[in-house]
Amino acid sequence: MVSELEGKRNLYTALVALRANGIGHGIHLHKFPDILGLMAAWNIRHESNPISNVTCSSVTKVANVADLHLDELMKAGVRVTINADDPAMWPNGDPAHNLYVVGKLYGDKFVGQVLLNAIDSAWGMSEVEKHKHQELLTVNLKANGFPQ
């Protein structure tokens, strides 16, 4: 784990020098509006791993999922996705539990948006395939009572 300042430098290097198309974990992202602005402007996804970050709290200093401020990232225009990291390493680390935890905190609409973000930022899919997946997900979300 590095200091927040070093973390910011690492994020900036990844985005500007290396042209990363995604940032994983990024537990301090909410503290850097300039980095959020770059991510939003360049449509770079944030791959959040909530259960992993909380489970490793002795290192990450993330006591609960709310400490990640994922709602603030989304409001800043960052394409937030929810990922499992390595679900075999801890109980309840699977994708469904990660989505459940953020759903309890931020609501069903947030979960629907992170699912759509995951499709939108998927690699190896044509725009037509992404559109078909988005339509299918939207139909399923509506059918299961998720607000739009």
Secondary structure, 3 states (H helix, E strand, C coil): CCCHHHHHHHHHHHHHHCCCCEEECCCCHHHCHHHHHHHHHCCCEEEECHHHHHHCHHHHCCCCHHHHCHHHHHHCCCEEEECCCCHHHCCCCCHHHHHHHHHHHHCHHHHHHHHHHHHHCCCCCCHHHHHHHHHHHHHHHHHCCCCC
